[in-house]
Amino acid sequence: MTWLDSGIRAFLLAQGSATRWLREELESLKIGILLTDGCIEELAREADQAARQALAAAQGAASYVELLRAHLAVQANWVRRWTMTDEKTPADDPAAQAFVRIARKYALPRPWKLSDPVAVEVARLRPSWVWASGFHAQTASH
């Protein structure tokens, strides 16, 4: 990371641009749930960390701002996926597991798909008539 990228990073984080951009990404994806400020800030920190790692690996191929915006979009997509689907997150993806940790920490809602009810035959070893022992047929009297 060059000194210019470091200065831009400090300026953007001090002004809260990362959190504002993340909120804009969430709005563009039409995510209707409200996220707390702490959740937004933590997601923005994760995006900042990923952008810094990508910048170090890219060796100047992209600017910090471009990488930060891209990683904020990734975070917004994780929020959309978490709150709108019941998909499992990959256990071998560290970025996915970091998001899951944040989502559970801030109790982000998740839709749960219920399975369709299926009748299952139960085999009994012996007949059970106990449930009907107190049953007396009633006749209707007019």
Z-matrix of the N, CA and C atoms (Angstrom, degrees):
N
C 1 1.451
C 2 1.524 1 107.44
N 3 1.313 2 116.10 1 126.66
C 4 1.462 3 120.86 2 -179.37
C 5 1.525 4 109.59 3 -78.66
N 6 1.309 5 115.46 4 167.55
C 7 1.473 6 119.07 5 179.19
C 8 1.520 7 110.51 6 -65.45
N 9 1.342 8 117.30 7 -30.94
C 10 1.458 9 120.23 8 178.12
C 11 1.535 10 110.80 9 -66.76
N 12 1.340 11 116.29 10 -44.97
C 13 1.470 12 120.10 11 176.92
C 14 1.530 13 110.97 12 -63.28
N 15 1.323 14 117.03 13 -37.85
C 16 1.467 15 120.10 14 177.63
C 17 1.522 16 111.39 15 -63.46
N 18 1.328 17 115.96 16 -41.36
C 19 1.462 18 119.81 17 178.31
C 20 1.518 19 112.01 18 -66.46
N 21 1.325 20 116.44 19 -42.21
C 22 1.469 21 120.34 20 178.28
C 23 1.528 22 109.90 21 -64.01
N 24 1.330 23 116.33 22 -41.55
C 25 1.465 24 120.55 23 178.86
C 26 1.529 25 110.57 24 -60.55
N 27 1.318 26 117.25 25 -48.01
C 28 1.464 27 120.80 26 -179.58
C 29 1.523 28 111.32 27 -61.35
N 30 1.327 29 116.18 28 -41.79
C 31 1.460 30 120.90 29 179.87
C 32 1.537 31 111.13 30 -64.43
N 33 1.341 32 117.09 31 -46.27
C 34 1.468 33 120.77 32 -179.41
C 35 1.527 34 112.06 33 -63.92
N 36 1.324 35 116.37 34 -42.83
C 37 1.466 36 119.49 35 -179.62
C 38 1.524 37 111.54 36 -68.92
N 39 1.337 38 116.90 37 -36.51
C 40 1.463 39 120.10 38 179.37
C 41 1.522 40 111.25 39 -66.76
N 42 1.320 41 117.14 40 -35.14
C 43 1.468 42 120.58 41 -179.87
C 44 1.522 43 112.97 42 -83.36
N 45 1.335 44 117.95 43 -9.51
C 46 1.455 45 120.64 44 -179.10
C 47 1.516 46 113.61 45 78.66
N 48 1.321 47 116.48 46 22.66
C 49 1.463 48 119.89 47 -178.06
C 50 1.520 49 112.03 48 -65.23
N 51 1.326 50 117.39 49 -36.36
C 52 1.467 51 120.36 50 -177.78
C 53 1.530 52 110.45 51 -63.18
N 54 1.317 53 117.26 52 -44.23
C 55 1.465 54 119.52 53 179.58
C 56 1.522 55 111.01 54 -68.09
N 57 1.321 56 116.94 55 -37.81
C 58 1.463 57 120.02 56 178.10
C 59 1.525 58 110.83 57 -65.05
N 60 1.331 59 116.83 58 -43.19
C 61 1.460 60 120.50 59 178.89
C 62 1.524 61 111.24 60 -64.92
N 63 1.337 62 116.55 61 -36.53
C 64 1.465 63 119.67 62 178.03
C 65 1.523 64 110.55 63 -66.08
N 66 1.318 65 117.24 64 -42.03
C 67 1.471 66 120.04 65 176.75
C 68 1.537 67 110.75 66 -61.87
N 69 1.329 68 116.94 67 -39.62
C 70 1.467 69 120.33 68 177.52
C 71 1.526 70 110.91 69 -64.04
N 72 1.316 71 117.74 70 -40.35
C 73 1.465 72 121.51 71 176.95
C 74 1.524 73 110.85 72 -62.54
N 75 1.328 74 116.40 73 -41.96
C 76 1.462 75 120.50 74 178.90
C 77 1.525 76 110.78 75 -64.21
N 78 1.324 77 116.63 76 -39.61
C 79 1.469 78 120.42 77 177.71
C 80 1.528 79 111.13 78 -66.45
N 81 1.332 80 117.32 79 -39.97
C 82 1.466 81 119.79 80 -179.52
C 83 1.527 82 111.82 81 -66.87
N 84 1.337 83 117.08 82 -27.38
C 85 1.462 84 120.97 83 176.60
C 86 1.528 85 111.97 84 -86.30
N 87 1.337 86 116.16 85 0.46
C 88 1.471 87 123.20 86 178.86
C 89 1.529 88 112.27 87 58.28
N 90 1.326 89 114.78 88 46.57
C 91 1.461 90 120.67 89 176.10
C 92 1.518 91 106.82 90 -87.54
N 93 1.325 92 115.49 91 117.00
C 94 1.456 93 120.69 92 -171.77
C 95 1.513 94 115.36 93 -87.78
N 96 1.316 95 119.08 94 -11.22
C 97 1.459 96 118.97 95 -178.24
C 98 1.524 97 109.38 96 -79.02
N 99 1.300 98 115.00 97 150.14
C 100 1.462 99 120.27 98 178.18
C 101 1.518 100 109.17 99 -92.68
N 102 1.311 101 116.42 100 127.86
C 103 1.458 102 121.59 101 177.62
C 104 1.524 103 108.48 102 -102.09
N 105 1.309 104 115.73 103 143.02
C 106 1.457 105 119.51 104 178.94
C 107 1.529 106 109.64 105 -70.40
N 108 1.325 107 115.47 106 160.67
C 109 1.461 108 120.17 107 178.22
C 110 1.526 109 110.96 108 -61.17
N 111 1.339 110 116.62 109 -38.25
C 112 1.461 111 120.31 110 178.66
C 113 1.517 112 112.24 111 -62.73
N 114 1.312 113 116.60 112 -40.23
C 115 1.464 114 121.04 113 178.66
C 116 1.524 115 110.53 114 -65.54
N 117 1.317 116 116.40 115 -45.58
C 118 1.470 117 120.97 116 178.61
C 119 1.530 118 110.35 117 -60.63
N 120 1.332 119 116.74 118 -44.11
C 121 1.459 120 120.18 119 -179.29
C 122 1.521 121 111.65 120 -64.58
N 123 1.330 122 116.90 121 -39.76
C 124 1.458 123 119.33 122 179.83
C 125 1.534 124 111.42 123 -68.84
N 126 1.331 125 116.98 124 -38.82
C 127 1.468 126 120.13 125 175.97
C 128 1.528 127 110.52 126 -64.51
N 129 1.330 128 116.92 127 -38.42
C 130 1.467 129 120.80 128 177.98
C 131 1.528 130 110.76 129 -66.90
N 132 1.335 131 117.48 130 -37.06
C 133 1.470 132 120.37 131 176.63
C 134 1.528 133 111.13 132 -64.12
N 135 1.334 134 115.98 133 -40.54
C 136 1.476 135 119.65 134 176.97
C 137 1.522 136 110.60 135 -62.43
N 138 1.338 137 116.71 136 -42.02
C 139 1.469 138 120.40 137 178.33
C 140 1.524 139 110.52 138 -65.18
N 141 1.329 140 117.74 139 -38.75
C 142 1.460 141 121.85 140 178.23
C 143 1.525 142 110.37 141 -63.24
N 144 1.319 143 116.32 142 -44.56
C 145 1.460 144 120.31 143 179.38
C 146 1.531 145 110.95 144 -63.04
N 147 1.330 146 117.05 145 -42.85
C 148 1.467 147 120.91 146 178.47
C 149 1.530 148 111.08 147 -65.51
N 150 1.326 149 116.86 148 -37.64
C 151 1.470 150 120.57 149 179.04
C 152 1.529 151 110.56 150 -66.64
N 153 1.329 152 117.17 151 -40.40
C 154 1.465 153 119.97 152 178.17
C 155 1.525 154 111.22 153 -64.67
N 156 1.351 155 116.44 154 -40.90
C 157 1.464 156 119.51 155 178.12
C 158 1.528 157 110.79 156 -65.63
N 159 1.328 158 117.23 157 -40.44
C 160 1.461 159 120.88 158 179.18
C 161 1.528 160 111.10 159 -67.61
N 162 1.325 161 116.75 160 -35.78
C 163 1.461 162 120.93 161 178.58
C 164 1.521 163 110.39 162 -66.14
N 165 1.321 164 116.75 163 -40.27
C 166 1.467 165 120.32 164 178.26
C 167 1.522 166 110.78 165 -66.59
N 168 1.325 167 116.88 166 -36.01
C 169 1.467 168 120.18 167 -179.88
C 170 1.528 169 112.11 168 -78.04
N 171 1.341 170 117.50 169 -29.89
C 172 1.466 171 121.10 170 -175.54
C 173 1.522 172 112.85 171 -79.46
N 174 1.303 173 118.16 172 -19.27
C 175 1.462 174 122.93 173 179.33
C 176 1.533 175 112.25 174 54.78
N 177 1.342 176 116.96 175 47.98
C 178 1.459 177 120.92 176 173.71
C 179 1.516 178 115.25 177 86.39
N 180 1.335 179 118.46 178 10.04
C 181 1.464 180 120.10 179 179.27
C 182 1.528 181 111.61 180 -71.09
N 183 1.313 182 117.69 181 -27.54
C 184 1.466 183 122.45 182 179.10
C 185 1.521 184 108.26 183 -139.06
N 186 1.323 185 115.74 184 158.99
C 187 1.462 186 119.38 185 179.58
C 188 1.532 187 109.76 186 -85.14
N 189 1.323 188 114.69 187 162.86
C 190 1.465 189 120.61 188 179.04
C 191 1.520 190 110.24 189 -60.86
N 192 1.315 191 118.15 190 -40.73
C 193 1.464 192 121.71 191 -177.57
C 194 1.524 193 110.37 192 -62.77
N 195 1.334 194 117.23 193 -44.25
C 196 1.467 195 120.48 194 178.91
C 197 1.521 196 111.30 195 -62.40
N 198 1.324 197 116.10 196 -43.76
C 199 1.462 198 119.96 197 -179.91
C 200 1.525 199 111.39 198 -67.15
N 201 1.330 200 116.87 199 -39.19
C 202 1.462 201 120.01 200 178.60
C 203 1.520 202 110.45 201 -63.28
N 204 1.322 203 117.20 202 -45.90
C 205 1.479 204 120.46 203 179.00
C 206 1.529 205 110.18 204 -60.36
N 207 1.326 206 117.22 205 -41.34
C 208 1.468 207 120.74 206 179.99
C 209 1.527 208 110.94 207 -63.97
N 210 1.320 209 117.06 208 -41.83
C 211 1.466 210 120.09 209 -178.86
C 212 1.527 211 111.68 210 -74.99
N 213 1.313 212 117.84 211 -27.96
C 214 1.465 213 119.84 212 172.82
C 215 1.526 214 110.06 213 -67.16
N 216 1.326 215 116.91 214 -36.90
C 217 1.468 216 120.54 215 175.88
C 218 1.526 217 110.45 216 -65.32
N 219 1.318 218 117.16 217 -37.14
C 220 1.465 219 120.78 218 176.72
C 221 1.527 220 110.09 219 -63.45
N 222 1.328 221 117.22 220 -43.57
C 223 1.461 222 120.63 221 178.72
C 224 1.530 223 111.16 222 -62.71
N 225 1.333 224 116.51 223 -41.81
C 226 1.469 225 120.40 224 178.59
C 227 1.524 226 110.63 225 -63.47
N 228 1.324 227 117.29 226 -38.49
C 229 1.460 228 120.57 227 177.21
C 230 1.522 229 111.50 228 -66.56
N 231 1.326 230 117.19 229 -35.13
C 232 1.470 231 119.66 230 175.10
C 233 1.523 232 110.63 231 -63.57
N 234 1.330 233 116.58 232 -41.53
C 235 1.472 234 119.59 233 178.67
C 236 1.524 235 109.95 234 -63.25
N 237 1.330 236 116.85 235 -43.97
C 238 1.471 237 120.29 236 178.45
C 239 1.518 238 110.52 237 -60.80
N 240 1.313 239 116.50 238 -46.35
C 241 1.469 240 120.50 239 -178.99
C 242 1.528 241 110.88 240 -63.58
N 243 1.321 242 116.95 241 -40.62
C 244 1.468 243 121.04 242 -178.08
C 245 1.521 244 111.24 243 -67.88
N 246 1.325 245 117.69 244 -41.64
C 247 1.462 246 120.82 245 -172.68
C 248 1.518 247 113.99 246 -89.37
N 249 1.334 248 117.90 247 -13.96
C 250 1.458 249 119.26 248 -176.49
C 251 1.523 250 114.33 249 -115.96
N 252 1.328 251 118.43 250 -10.84
C 253 1.460 252 120.43 251 179.94
C 254 1.520 253 109.67 252 -130.78
N 255 1.308 254 114.20 253 168.98
C 256 1.459 255 121.02 254 178.82
C 257 1.530 256 110.11 255 -110.85
N 258 1.325 257 117.05 256 24.07
C 259 1.458 258 121.62 257 -178.07
C 260 1.528 259 110.47 258 -69.91
N 261 1.308 260 114.89 259 147.29
C 262 1.459 261 119.87 260 174.95
C 263 1.524 262 108.68 261 -82.80
N 264 1.303 263 115.57 262 146.91
C 265 1.457 264 120.05 263 177.70
C 266 1.526 265 108.96 264 -90.39
N 267 1.323 266 117.88 265 144.90
C 268 1.462 267 119.61 266 -178.84
C 269 1.527 268 111.68 267 -65.56
N 270 1.308 269 115.42 268 132.75
C 271 1.462 270 120.34 269 -177.61
C 272 1.525 271 112.17 270 -75.57
N 273 1.323 272 117.56 271 -20.66
C 274 1.460 273 119.93 272 -176.87
C 275 1.530 274 113.45 273 -94.10
N 276 1.321 275 117.35 274 2.19
C 277 1.464 276 121.92 275 -179.87
C 278 1.529 277 109.23 276 -99.65
N 279 1.342 278 118.27 277 111.03
C 280 1.470 279 119.52 278 -177.77
C 281 1.528 280 113.38 279 -64.06
N 282 1.340 281 117.88 280 -32.49
C 283 1.467 282 120.37 281 178.11
C 284 1.520 283 110.31 282 -66.94
N 285 1.316 284 116.21 283 -39.38
C 286 1.473 285 120.15 284 178.37
C 287 1.523 286 110.32 285 -65.97
N 288 1.307 287 117.20 286 -41.53
C 289 1.460 288 120.33 287 -179.32
C 290 1.534 289 111.46 288 -69.09
N 291 1.327 290 117.10 289 -32.75
C 292 1.466 291 119.84 290 175.26
C 293 1.522 292 109.91 291 -65.77
N 294 1.342 293 116.87 292 -40.50
C 295 1.454 294 119.62 293 177.26
C 296 1.528 295 110.97 294 -65.14
N 297 1.325 296 117.57 295 -43.27
C 298 1.468 297 120.98 296 179.83
C 299 1.530 298 110.30 297 -59.56
N 300 1.329 299 116.62 298 -39.92
C 301 1.469 300 120.54 299 178.04
C 302 1.529 301 110.41 300 -60.26
N 303 1.337 302 116.60 301 -44.34
C 304 1.461 303 120.70 302 179.41
C 305 1.522 304 110.61 303 -67.35
N 306 1.325 305 116.81 304 -43.54
C 307 1.471 306 120.97 305 -178.68
C 308 1.522 307 111.05 306 -61.40
N 309 1.303 308 117.14 307 -39.97
C 310 1.480 309 120.26 308 178.59
C 311 1.522 310 111.25 309 -73.55
N 312 1.320 311 116.49 310 -36.04
C 313 1.466 312 120.27 311 179.44
C 314 1.525 313 111.01 312 -62.10
N 315 1.339 314 116.63 313 -40.10
C 316 1.462 315 120.93 314 -178.14
C 317 1.529 316 112.54 315 -100.67
N 318 1.329 317 117.12 316 10.65
C 319 1.467 318 123.64 317 175.13
C 320 1.522 319 112.48 318 51.95
N 321 1.333 320 115.64 319 52.04
C 322 1.460 321 119.13 320 176.27
C 323 1.527 322 108.82 321 -67.02
N 324 1.326 323 117.54 322 134.78
C 325 1.464 324 119.48 323 -176.86
C 326 1.521 325 111.69 324 -68.24
N 327 1.314 326 115.22 325 153.18
C 328 1.453 327 121.26 326 -177.92
C 329 1.515 328 109.01 327 -139.24
N 330 1.335 329 118.88 328 131.69
C 331 1.465 330 119.04 329 175.92
C 332 1.528 331 109.52 330 -76.95
N 333 1.302 332 115.80 331 138.23
C 334 1.461 333 120.18 332 178.84
C 335 1.506 334 108.35 333 -113.52
N 336 1.299 335 116.47 334 124.42
C 337 1.445 336 121.73 335 178.35
C 338 1.527 337 107.69 336 -84.17
N 339 1.311 338 115.07 337 122.19
C 340 1.449 339 119.25 338 178.22
C 341 1.517 340 108.75 339 -84.83
N 342 1.308 341 115.46 340 142.50
C 343 1.457 342 118.35 341 178.85
C 344 1.522 343 109.58 342 -75.06
N 345 1.299 344 115.86 343 155.05
C 346 1.460 345 120.58 344 177.83
C 347 1.524 346 108.85 345 -71.20
N 348 1.349 347 116.35 346 137.80
C 349 1.462 348 117.78 347 -179.40
C 350 1.528 349 111.10 348 -67.97
N 351 1.310 350 115.10 349 139.25
C 352 1.451 351 121.58 350 -179.03
C 353 1.522 352 107.72 351 -131.94
N 354 1.338 353 115.69 352 131.78
C 355 1.465 354 120.00 353 177.24
C 356 1.522 355 108.98 354 -76.11
N 357 1.318 356 115.41 355 133.78
C 358 1.457 357 121.11 356 -179.66
C 359 1.516 358 107.84 357 -124.72
N 360 1.322 359 115.92 358 129.99
C 361 1.460 360 120.63 359 178.63
C 362 1.520 361 108.42 360 -78.57
N 363 1.331 362 115.43 361 134.33
C 364 1.449 363 121.24 362 179.59
C 365 1.518 364 107.84 363 -108.03
N 366 1.308 365 116.91 364 123.71
C 367 1.461 366 121.30 365 177.96
C 368 1.521 367 108.46 366 -90.10
N 369 1.340 368 116.61 367 124.38
C 370 1.466 369 120.90 368 179.14
C 371 1.523 370 109.02 369 -102.16
N 372 1.295 371 115.43 370 146.91
C 373 1.454 372 119.54 371 178.39
C 374 1.529 373 111.18 372 -72.98
N 375 1.312 374 116.93 373 -35.66
C 376 1.466 375 121.73 374 177.74
C 377 1.514 376 107.89 375 -142.82
N 378 1.320 377 117.81 376 153.12
C 379 1.461 378 119.51 377 179.73
C 380 1.528 379 111.31 378 -65.08
N 381 1.282 380 116.02 379 144.11
C 382 1.456 381 121.46 380 179.13
C 383 1.524 382 108.16 381 -116.47
N 384 1.315 383 116.12 382 113.36
C 385 1.465 384 120.87 383 179.92
C 386 1.516 385 111.23 384 -110.11
N 387 1.300 386 117.52 385 7.42
C 388 1.458 387 121.44 386 -175.74
C 389 1.527 388 110.88 387 -63.92
N 390 1.264 389 118.31 388 -34.72
C 391 1.456 390 120.87 389 -176.26
C 392 1.513 391 111.85 390 -65.93
N 393 1.331 392 117.88 391 -22.27
C 394 1.458 393 120.62 392 -177.57
C 395 1.518 394 112.44 393 -105.77
N 396 1.326 395 118.41 394 9.19
C 397 1.464 396 119.75 395 -175.01
C 398 1.525 397 112.86 396 -66.98
N 399 1.283 398 120.01 397 -31.42
C 400 1.458 399 122.09 398 -178.76
C 401 1.520 400 113.24 399 -95.99
N 402 1.299 401 117.95 400 11.80
C 403 1.461 402 121.88 401 -176.14
C 404 1.527 403 110.40 402 -86.08
N 405 1.341 404 115.92 403 129.17
C 406 1.463 405 121.40 404 175.02
C 407 1.514 406 106.70 405 -129.17
N 408 1.290 407 113.93 406 128.81
C 409 1.477 408 118.36 407 179.22
C 410 1.500 409 109.71 408 -68.11
N 411 1.298 410 117.43 409 133.98
C 412 1.462 411 122.23 410 178.99
C 413 1.511 412 108.23 411 -104.95
N 414 1.285 413 114.04 412 136.19
C 415 1.465 414 118.91 413 176.73
C 416 1.509 415 107.32 414 -102.09
N 417 1.274 416 114.42 415 142.75
C 418 1.456 417 119.92 416 -179.68
C 419 1.516 418 109.21 417 -80.84
N 420 1.298 419 117.60 418 121.76
C 421 1.460 420 121.30 419 178.58
C 422 1.520 421 108.38 420 -106.05
N 423 1.323 422 115.06 421 132.80
C 424 1.468 423 119.84 422 -178.91
C 425 1.460 424 112.11 423 -104.33
